[in-house]
C-alpha cells in the first residue's frame, strides 16, 4: 500500500471505531475508504468487519461496568447474534463481487438513512417500548436481533443504530447501558463473521492490520470519552 492509502484507511478506521463506541454507523466511514484504495467490494467488507471487530473489543473492555447486569443475562441475545452473523457472512461469501457491487449503493443508502434518522428511530422506540428493562429474552426481541445480526454479518453499516432502536423497544431506557449492550453484541456479530472470512481468504490482511490497529485506538479512546461525558450529552450523541 502507498503511504496515502495507509493514512486514508488508518484515519477512517480510527474515526469509525470511535463513532461506533457512541452512536454507531462507523462503517459508513471506513468501508468506503477501503473501496477507495482499490480493494474489491467483498474483500473490503470482510476487511472492514475485521477492523471494526478489533475496535469493538477495545470499546467493550471499557463498558463492562455500564452493563448493569451479569453477562449471562445476554446469553440468548448472544446465541441469536452468533447465528445471524454466521448466516449473513456465509450469504456474503456466496455473493459475487459483481452483484455485491450493484448492491453497494442500496446498502449505503440504507446506512445513510439509518445514520440520519437513527436518533429519531431510537427516541420513537423508547416511546413505544414494551416489557421491562430486563425483558431482552422475548421471542420478538430475539427474532429482531437475529435479523439485525444477519444484516451485520452481510454488511453491517449502521447495525449499532438498529440495535439501539431495538433495545428502546425492549424497555432499556438507560442509554449508557443500551450502548454497552450494543457494543458487546456488535463484538459478537463481527467477531464470529471473521471466522468464515478467514477460511474463505476474503480479508485483505495488509489493510486489515493498519485499519485494525487504528480501530483499536479509536474504539478505546471513543469509549472512554463517552464514559466521561455527562448523561445529557450522551443522550444527544446516541439519540
C-alpha positions in Angstrom: 0.0 0.0 0.0 1.1 3.6 -0.6 1.6 6.0 2.3 -1.5 7.8 1.2 -3.6 4.6 1.3 -2.2 3.8 4.8 -3.1 7.3 6.0 -6.6 7.1 4.5 -7.7 3.8 5.9 -5.9 4.4 9.2 -7.7 7.7 9.8 -11.0 6.3 8.6 -10.8 3.3 10.9 -9.8 5.4 13.9 -12.8 7.8 13.4 -15.2 4.9 12.5 -14.3 2.9 15.6 -14.7 6.0 17.8 -18.1 6.7 16.3 -19.1 3.0 16.9 -18.3 3.5 20.6 -21.1 6.1 20.6 -24.0 6.3 18.2 -22.8 3.7 15.7 -22.6 3.9 11.9 -18.8 3.9 11.7 -18.6 1.6 8.8 -20.2 4.3 6.7 -16.8 6.0 7.0 -14.4 3.0 7.0 -15.9 0.8 4.3 -15.8 3.5 1.5 -12.2 4.2 2.5 -11.2 0.6 1.8 -13.0 0.7 -1.6 -11.2 3.9 -2.4 -7.8 2.3 -2.2 -8.8 -0.4 -4.7 -9.9 -3.4 -2.5 -12.6 -5.5 -4.2 -16.1 -4.9 -2.6 -16.5 -8.2 -0.8 -12.9 -8.2 0.4 -13.3 -4.6 1.6 -16.4 -5.6 3.5 -14.6 -8.5 5.2 -11.6 -6.4 6.0 -13.8 -3.6 7.4 -15.6 -6.2 9.6 -12.3 -7.4 11.0 -11.1 -4.0 11.8 -14.4 -2.9 13.4 -14.4 -6.1 15.5 -11.0 -5.2 16.9 -12.1 -1.7 17.6 -15.3 -3.1 19.3 -13.2 -5.3 21.6 -11.3 -2.3 22.7 -14.5 -0.4 23.4 -16.2 -3.3 25.1 -13.4 -3.6 27.7 -14.3 0.0 28.8 -18.0 -0.6 29.1 -18.0 -3.5 31.5 -19.5 -1.6 34.4 -22.2 0.0 32.2 -23.8 -3.3 31.5 -25.5 -3.3 34.9 -26.4 -7.0 34.6 -24.5 -10.3 34.6 -23.3 -11.2 31.1 -25.2 -14.4 31.3 -28.4 -12.4 31.1 -27.5 -11.6 27.5 -26.8 -15.2 26.6 -30.0 -15.6 24.4 -29.0 -12.4 22.6 -25.5 -13.7 22.1 -26.8 -17.0 20.6 -29.1 -15.4 18.1 -26.4 -12.8 17.3 -23.9 -15.5 16.5 -26.3 -17.5 14.4 -27.4 -14.4 12.4 -23.8 -13.3 11.9 -22.8 -16.7 10.5 -25.8 -16.7 8.2 -25.0 -13.2 7.0 -21.3 -13.8 6.4 -22.0 -17.0 4.5 -24.5 -15.2 2.4 -21.9 -12.6 1.6 -19.4 -15.2 0.6 -21.9 -16.8 -1.8 -22.5 -13.4 -3.4 -20.4 -12.5 -6.4 -18.3 -9.3 -6.4 -20.3 -8.1 -9.4 -23.7 -8.5 -7.7 -22.4 -7.1 -4.4 -21.0 -4.0 -6.3 -24.6 -3.4 -7.6 -25.9 -3.7 -4.0 -23.4 -1.3 -2.5 -25.4 1.9 -3.5 -28.5 0.4 -2.0 -26.7 -0.7 1.2 -25.0 2.6 1.6 -28.3 4.4 1.1 -29.9 2.3 3.8 -26.9 3.0 6.1 -27.2 6.8 5.3 -30.9 6.8 6.1 -30.3 5.0 9.4 -27.4 7.3 10.3 -29.5 10.4 9.7 -32.8 9.1 11.1 -31.4 6.7 13.7 -31.7 9.1 16.6 -35.3 9.7 15.8 -35.8 6.0 15.5 -34.3 5.4 18.9 -36.4 8.0 20.5 -39.6 6.6 18.9 -38.7 3.1 20.0 -38.4 4.3 23.6 -41.8 6.0 23.5 -43.4 2.8 22.2 -41.3 0.3 24.3 -42.7 -2.8 25.8 -41.6 -5.0 28.7 -39.1 -4.2 31.5 -35.5 -3.3 31.3 -34.5 -6.9 31.6 -37.1 -8.3 29.1 -34.5 -9.0 26.4 -35.4 -12.6 26.1 -38.8 -12.1 24.4 -39.3 -14.1 21.1 -39.9 -10.8 19.2 -36.7 -9.2 20.6 -34.6 -12.3 19.8 -36.1 -12.6 16.3 -35.3 -8.9 15.6 -31.8 -9.3 16.9 -31.3 -12.3 14.6 -32.4 -10.2 11.6 -30.1 -7.3 12.7 -27.2 -9.8 13.0 -27.8 -11.3 9.6 -27.5 -7.8 8.2 -24.4 -7.3 10.4 -22.7 -10.4 9.0 -23.6 -9.4 5.5 -22.7 -5.7 5.5 -23.1 -4.2 8.9 -23.0 -0.4 8.4 -25.4 1.2 11.0 -26.0 -2.2 12.7 -25.5 -0.5 16.0 -28.1 2.1 15.3 -30.7 -0.7 14.7 -29.6 -2.4 17.9 -30.1 0.8 19.9 -33.6 1.2 18.5 -34.4 -2.4 19.4 -33.2 -2.0 22.9 -35.5 1.0 23.2 -38.4 -1.2 22.2 -37.3 -3.7 24.8 -37.5 -1.1 27.5 -33.8 -0.4 28.0 -34.0 3.4 28.6 -30.6 3.9 30.2 -28.7 4.9 27.2 -25.3 4.2 28.7 -26.5 0.6 29.4 -28.1 0.3 25.9 -24.9 1.5 24.3 -22.8 -1.1 26.3 -25.2 -3.8 25.2 -24.8 -2.6 21.6 -21.0 -2.6 21.7 -20.9 -6.1 23.3 -23.3 -7.7 20.9 -21.6 -6.0 17.9 -18.3 -7.5 19.0 -20.0 -10.9 18.9 -21.5 -10.3 15.5 -18.3 -9.0 13.9 -16.1 -11.5 15.7 -18.0 -14.6 14.6 -18.2 -13.3 11.0 -14.4 -13.1 10.9 -14.1 -16.9 11.0 -15.8 -17.7 7.6 -14.0 -14.6 6.1 -10.6 -16.0 7.2 -11.5 -19.5 5.9 -12.6 -18.0 2.6 -9.4 -15.8 2.4 -11.6 -12.8 1.9 -9.6 -10.4 4.2 -7.0 -8.1 2.7 -4.6 -8.6 5.6 -2.3 -5.6 4.9 -5.2 -3.2 5.1 -6.7 -5.1 8.0 -3.6 -4.7 10.1 -3.5 -1.0 9.5 -7.2 -0.4 9.9 -7.4 -2.8 12.9 -4.6 -1.1 14.8 -6.1 2.3 14.3 -9.6 1.0 15.1 -8.4 -0.3 18.5 -7.0 3.1 19.3 -10.2 4.8 18.1 -12.5 2.4 19.9 -10.6 2.6 23.2 -10.4 6.4 23.2 -14.0 6.8 21.9 -15.4 4.5 24.7 -13.5 6.4 27.4 -14.7 9.7 26.0 -18.4 8.5 26.0 -18.0 7.4 29.6 -16.7 10.8 30.7 -19.4 12.8 29.0 -22.4 14.0 31.0 -25.5 11.9 30.6 -27.3 14.7 28.7 -24.5 14.8 26.2 -24.5 11.1 25.7 -28.3 11.2 25.1 -27.7 13.8 22.4 -25.0 11.8 20.8 -26.8 8.5 20.9 -30.3 9.8 20.2 
